[in-house]
Amino acid sequence: MSLTASTTRSFPDLARVSNSMVVERAKGSLLWDTEDNEYIDFASGVLVLAAGQADERIAEAVSAQARTLTNVYAHDTRPRSDLAEAILETTGGDFDQAFFMSTGSEGIETALKIARAVTGRHGLVAFSGAFHGKTASGVTVDGQAGVRDVFGSTIVGPVVRAHYPYPYRWMLPGDVDETALALLDAQIQMEGAGRIGAILMEAFLGAGGVVPASARFLRGVREIADRYNLVFILDEIQSGLGRSGTTWAYQAAGITPDLLLGAKHLGGGLPIVAIMSSRDVYDRVPAGSLTSTFGGNPLSTAAGLAMLRIFDTDDLVARGAAAAVEVAARMRRWEQDYLIVGECRSAGLSCGIELVVPGTTEPNRVAANAAKALAATHGLLTMPAAGVYGNVLRFGPALNIPENLLDDGLDRLESVIAELDRVTAA
């Protein structure tokens, strides 16, 4: 029996993205399957690998830590303390304290608990198209109705679903940001500000289709949070640590949220999320109430420390920003050259191509679903179709992808788009 057949039999489809490929090994921005087919990695896990696959420095750090100390529950350890100091330094002193959980979803759950403890209010504002994980609370605040339809909602208290400014799909008159902010303010007033404790948002919609929020909109949300005394939780699980083109997206907007979450790039492939805030916020949460079996464990924090050193030594943020300029230029041409491309968007090296029925703005979910499998036949690994309408071809290479592989990958991706364009137009 082949490995693919074996895994199909023993592992359920509900937790896989493909049963046609078994990935065996990887290095940098290249992967190989069990048939020794080579792929350029334009997924980076799911925007996890800032420095690419199987970096020896991370492997050495984790290996050394595994031979020394692996888990002591929530007791202090040097790797955990050192990582807290190191990640706070990346914010330039905007936050006083940091602690760690295992996954982004767990980080969202934790941030919501903190907001409730601080304000005494259970309601919150979340945005249309948002994705905040697959735990029960995360699904409740996700802005994607299809996910909620499957798993239901569990948060006690009102969830105000505000309009995220999505210019390509915006149907209301007036300036997009101004209108979205006015609606947000009105929705909070209508629900009753005294019932709402927090605003939760992404710096850019990730699974929602790679839709960046403008600096102007982020500043407006900060002002509204201050006006109604709400905890502003910024989910930079995807955008943080260089993915959006700057170390943190909030810094480019000139604001500081009350709670900041960063995860995907932090562990170099290992599970970890950092939750940062002020001492004033954390002192209002009972001591010991947010300990975790695996949160801040020595292995993940050792990986995180190694990863932050790599950011410095390899200048990853600047390298990713430079690569993003090249990608954006290529995507602008695709908007002009292919009728199936409605709009191309990027936030640094998080990229999305909105596919449409040629000659219209109608979402083309069929083409987007076909794109990942078609890309694989061209030796290119992308991410599953994304977006509110499921019509966004999404990709995001490592920040340090070599220029020749970036160019080659973009050529292959253009071949995929051209083929879809021909088939759709026929």
C-alpha positions in Angstrom: 0.0 0.0 0.0 1.3 3.4 -0.9 1.9 6.0 1.8 -0.8 8.2 0.3 -3.3 5.4 0.4 -2.3 4.5 4.0 -2.7 8.1 5.2 -6.0 8.4 3.5 -7.2 5.3 5.3 -5.9 6.3 8.7 -6.2 10.1 8.8 -9.5 11.9 8.3 -10.1 14.4 5.6 -11.5 16.9 8.1 -7.9 17.7 9.1 -6.1 17.7 5.8 -5.9 20.1 2.8 -4.9 17.5 0.2 -4.7 13.7 -0.1 -2.8 13.8 -3.4 0.6 14.8 -2.0 2.7 13.5 0.9 5.5 16.0 1.7 8.7 14.2 2.9 11.4 16.8 3.3 12.2 20.4 2.7 15.0 22.9 2.8 14.8 26.7 2.6 12.1 27.4 0.0 12.0 24.0 -1.7 10.0 20.9 -0.7 10.0 17.3 -2.0 7.2 14.7 -1.9 7.5 11.0 -1.4 7.8 10.6 -5.2 10.8 13.0 -5.2 8.9 15.7 -7.0 10.3 19.1 -6.2 8.1 22.2 -5.3 8.8 25.8 -4.7 7.3 26.7 -1.4 4.9 29.7 -1.8 3.0 28.8 1.4 5.6 28.8 4.1 3.5 26.4 6.1 0.7 28.9 6.4 2.8 32.0 6.6 4.8 30.3 9.4 8.3 30.1 8.0 10.0 33.5 7.8 13.4 31.9 7.2 12.2 28.9 5.2 12.2 25.2 6.0 14.6 23.3 8.2 16.9 26.1 9.3 19.9 24.6 11.0 20.1 27.3 13.7 16.6 26.6 14.9 17.2 22.8 14.8 20.4 23.3 16.9 18.6 25.5 19.4 15.7 23.0 19.9 18.0 20.0 20.0 20.2 21.6 22.7 17.2 22.6 24.7 15.7 19.1 24.4 18.8 17.7 26.0 18.6 20.1 28.9 15.0 20.9 29.9 11.7 20.2 28.1 8.8 21.0 30.4 8.3 22.4 33.9 4.7 23.6 33.5 4.5 27.3 34.3 7.7 27.7 36.4 10.2 30.3 35.3 12.8 29.2 32.8 15.6 31.1 31.2 14.4 30.6 27.6 10.9 31.9 28.5 12.2 34.9 30.3 14.8 35.7 27.6 12.1 35.4 24.9 9.8 37.7 26.7 12.5 40.3 26.9 13.5 39.8 23.2 10.0 40.1 21.7 9.2 43.2 23.8 12.3 44.8 22.3 10.8 44.3 18.8 8.0 46.6 19.8 10.3 49.5 20.8 9.0 49.6 24.3 5.3 49.9 23.4 4.5 47.0 25.8 5.7 46.1 29.3 5.1 42.4 29.5 4.7 39.3 27.3 3.7 35.7 28.0 3.2 32.7 25.8 0.6 30.1 24.8 0.8 27.3 22.2 -1.2 28.4 19.2 -2.7 31.5 17.7 -6.2 30.2 18.5 -5.3 29.8 22.1 -3.9 33.3 22.1 -7.2 34.7 20.9 -9.1 32.8 23.6 -6.6 34.2 26.2 -6.9 37.7 24.9 -10.7 37.6 25.2 -10.5 36.3 28.7 -8.1 39.2 29.7 -10.5 41.8 28.1 -13.4 40.4 30.1 -11.4 40.3 33.3 -10.2 43.9 32.8 -13.6 45.4 31.8 -16.1 43.1 33.4 -18.0 43.2 30.1 -18.5 40.1 27.8 -19.6 41.7 24.5 -17.1 42.5 21.8 -16.7 43.9 18.3 -15.3 41.7 15.5 -15.1 42.3 11.8 -16.7 40.8 8.7 -14.3 38.5 6.9 -12.0 38.0 9.9 -10.4 34.8 10.9 -9.3 34.3 14.5 -8.8 30.5 14.8 -10.9 27.4 15.1 -11.5 27.1 18.8 -15.0 27.6 20.0 -14.6 31.3 20.8 -12.5 31.9 17.7 -15.2 30.5 15.5 -17.8 32.7 17.2 -15.9 35.9 16.5 -14.8 34.8 13.0 -16.3 37.0 10.3 -17.0 34.0 8.0 -20.5 32.7 8.3 -19.7 29.3 6.7 -17.4 28.4 9.6 -20.0 29.5 12.2 -22.7 27.5 10.4 -20.7 24.3 11.0 -19.5 24.8 14.5 -22.0 27.3 16.1 -21.3 30.2 18.5 -20.4 30.0 22.2 -19.5 33.4 23.5 -21.8 34.7 26.2 -22.6 38.3 25.4 -23.2 40.3 22.2 -20.9 40.1 19.2 -21.1 43.2 17.1 -20.1 42.3 13.5 -18.6 45.4 12.1 -17.9 46.1 8.4 -14.3 45.6 7.5 -13.2 48.1 4.8 -12.9 46.0 1.7 -12.7 48.5 -1.2 -13.0 46.0 -4.1 -16.3 44.6 -2.7 -17.6 47.8 -0.9 -21.2 48.6 -1.9 -21.9 51.7 0.2 -21.6 55.3 -0.9 -18.8 57.6 0.3 -15.2 57.1 1.4 -14.7 53.4 2.4 -12.7 54.1 5.7 -14.9 57.0 6.8 -18.1 55.0 6.2 -16.8 51.9 7.9 -15.7 53.9 11.0 -19.0 55.7 11.1 -20.9 52.4 10.9 -18.6 50.9 13.6 -19.4 53.8 16.0 -23.1 53.6 15.3 -23.2 49.8 15.9 -21.5 50.2 19.2 -24.0 52.8 20.3 -26.9 50.8 19.1 -25.7 47.6 21.0 -24.9 49.7 24.0 -21.2 50.5 24.8 -21.7 49.4 28.4 -22.2 45.8 27.2 -19.0 45.7 25.1 -15.6 45.2 26.4 -13.2 44.8 23.5 -12.6 45.3 19.8 -10.8 42.4 18.1 -9.4 42.9 14.6 -6.7 41.7 12.2 -4.2 44.2 10.7 -5.1 42.6 7.4 -7.7 40.0 6.6 -5.7 36.9 6.0 -8.0 33.9 5.4 -10.6 36.6 4.5 -8.7 37.3 1.3 -5.6 39.4 2.1 -7.3 42.8 2.5 -5.1 45.2 4.4 -6.5 47.8 6.7 -5.3 51.3 6.0 -3.3 53.2 8.6 -6.2 55.7 8.7 -8.7 53.0 9.5 -6.5 51.5 12.3 -6.1 55.0 13.8 -9.9 55.4 13.7 -10.5 52.1 15.5 -8.0 53.1 18.1 -9.9 56.4 18.7 -13.2 54.6 18.9 -11.8 52.1 21.4 -10.6 55.0 23.6 -13.9 56.8 23.2 -15.9 53.9 24.7 -13.2 52.5 27.0 -12.8 49.3 25.1 -9.8 47.0 25.1 -8.3 47.1 21.5 -7.0 43.6 20.7 -4.9 43.5 17.5 -4.4 40.1 16.0 -1.0 40.1 14.3 -0.7 36.4 14.4 -0.2 36.5 10.6 1.0 40.0 10.0 3.5 40.3 12.8 7.3 39.9 12.7 7.9 41.1 9.2 5.1 39.4 7.1 3.3 42.7 6.4 6.5 44.5 5.4 7.4 46.0 8.8 8.2 44.3 12.1 4.6 44.9 13.3 1.8 46.4 11.2 0.6 48.6 14.0 3.9 50.5 14.0 3.4 51.6 10.5 0.0 53.0 11.4 1.3 55.0 14.3 -0.9 53.4 17.0 -0.5 51.0 19.9 -3.2 48.4 20.7 -3.9 47.4 24.3 -3.2 43.7 23.5 -1.0 42.5 20.7 -0.7 38.9 19.5 2.1 37.5 17.4 2.6 33.9 16.5 3.2 32.4 13.1 6.8 33.7 12.4 7.8 33.4 16.0 8.5 29.7 16.5 10.3 29.0 13.2 7.8 26.2 12.7 7.1 25.3 16.3 3.8 26.2 18.0 3.9 29.4 20.1 2.0 32.7 20.4 3.1 35.8 22.3 0.5 38.0 24.0 1.8 41.4 24.9 0.3 44.2 26.9 1.0 46.7 29.7 1.7 45.9 33.3 -1.4 47.9 34.2 -3.6 45.5 32.1 -2.0 42.3 33.4 -2.0 43.4 37.0 -5.8 43.4 36.8 -5.9 39.7 36.0 -5.6 37.2 39.0 -2.1 35.8 39.4 -1.8 32.2 38.1 -5.1 32.3 36.3 -3.7 31.9 32.8 -1.1 29.2 33.2 -0.8 26.5 30.6 0.6 23.0 30.2 2.6 23.8 27.1 2.4 27.6 26.9 5.9 29.1 27.0 7.6 25.6 27.2 11.4 25.5 26.9 11.5 23.9 23.4 9.2 26.5 21.8 10.7 29.5 23.5 14.2 28.3 22.6 13.0 28.1 19.0 11.5 31.6 19.3 14.8 33.0 20.6 16.7 31.5 17.8 14.2 32.8 15.3 14.4 36.4 16.7 18.2 36.2 16.4 17.8 35.1 12.7 15.6 38.1 12.1 18.5 40.3 13.2 21.4 38.5 11.7 19.7 37.9 8.3 17.8 41.2 8.1 14.6 39.3 7.4 12.2 42.2 7.6 14.1 44.3 5.0 14.6 41.2 2.8 10.9 40.4 2.9 10.0 44.0 2.2 12.3 44.1 -0.9 10.8 40.8 -2.2 7.3 42.2 -1.7 8.0 45.1 -4.0 8.9 42.7 -6.8 5.8 40.6 -6.2 3.5 43.6 -6.1 4.9 44.8 -9.5 4.3 41.4 -11.1 0.7 41.3 -9.7 -0.1 44.7 -11.0 0.7 43.4 -14.5 -1.5 40.4 -14.0 -4.5 42.7 -13.2 -4.0 44.2 -16.7 -3.2 41.0 -18.6 -5.8 38.5 -17.4 -9.5 38.9 -17.4 -9.9 36.3 -14.6 -7.9 38.5 -12.2 -10.3 41.0 -10.6 -7.8 42.5 -8.1 -4.4 41.6 -6.7 -3.6 42.6 -3.1 -0.7 42.3 -0.8 0.5 43.2 2.7 4.2 42.7 2.5 4.7 39.1 1.5 1.1 38.0 2.2 -0.5 38.0 -1.2 -3.9 37.3 -2.7 -5.3 37.3 -6.2 -9.1 37.7 -6.4 -10.3 35.6 -9.3 -13.6 36.6 -11.0 -15.7 35.5 -13.9 -14.1 37.3 -16.9 -15.7 40.6 -17.7 -17.5 40.8 -14.3 -16.7 41.1 -10.6 -18.5 37.9 -9.8 -16.4 35.7 -7.5 -14.9 32.7 -9.3 -14.7 30.1 -6.6 -14.3 27.3 -9.0 -11.1 28.7 -10.5 -9.7 29.5 -7.0 -10.3 26.0 -5.9 -8.7 24.6 -9.0 -5.6 26.9 -8.6 -3.9 25.1 -5.8 -4.0 21.7 -7.5 -3.0 23.2 -10.8 -0.1 25.0 -9.2 1.2 21.7 -7.8 1.4 20.3 -11.3 3.7 23.2 -12.1 5.9 22.4 -9.1 4.5 25.2 -6.9 2.9 24.9 -3.4 0.4 27.6 -2.6 -2.3 27.9 0.1 -5.9 26.8 -0.1 -8.4 29.1 -1.7 -9.4 31.9 0.7 -11.6 35.0 1.0 -15.1 35.8 2.0 -16.3 34.3 -1.3 -13.7 31.5 -1.5 -12.3 33.0 -4.7 -8.8 34.3 -3.6 -5.7 32.5 -4.7 -3.4 33.1 -1.8 0.4 32.7 -1.4 3.2 33.9 0.8 6.8 32.7 0.4 9.5 32.9 3.1 10.9 36.4 3.7 14.4 35.1 2.7 13.4 33.3 -0.5 16.3 33.5 -3.0 15.6 35.8 -5.9 15.9 33.1 -8.5 13.3 30.9 -6.7 11.0 33.9 -6.2 11.2 34.8 -9.9 10.7 31.1 -10.9 7.8 30.8 -8.6 6.1 33.9 -9.9 6.6 32.6 -13.5 4.9 29.3 -12.5 2.1 31.1 -10.8 1.5 33.3 -13.9 1.3 30.1 -15.9 -1.4 28.9 -13.6 -3.3 32.1 -13.9 -2.9 32.2 -17.7 -4.2 28.6 -18.0 -7.2 29.4 -15.8 -7.8 32.5 -17.8 -7.9 30.5 -21.1 -10.1 27.8 -19.8 -12.6 30.3 -18.2 -12.7 32.4 -21.3 -13.3 29.5 -23.7 
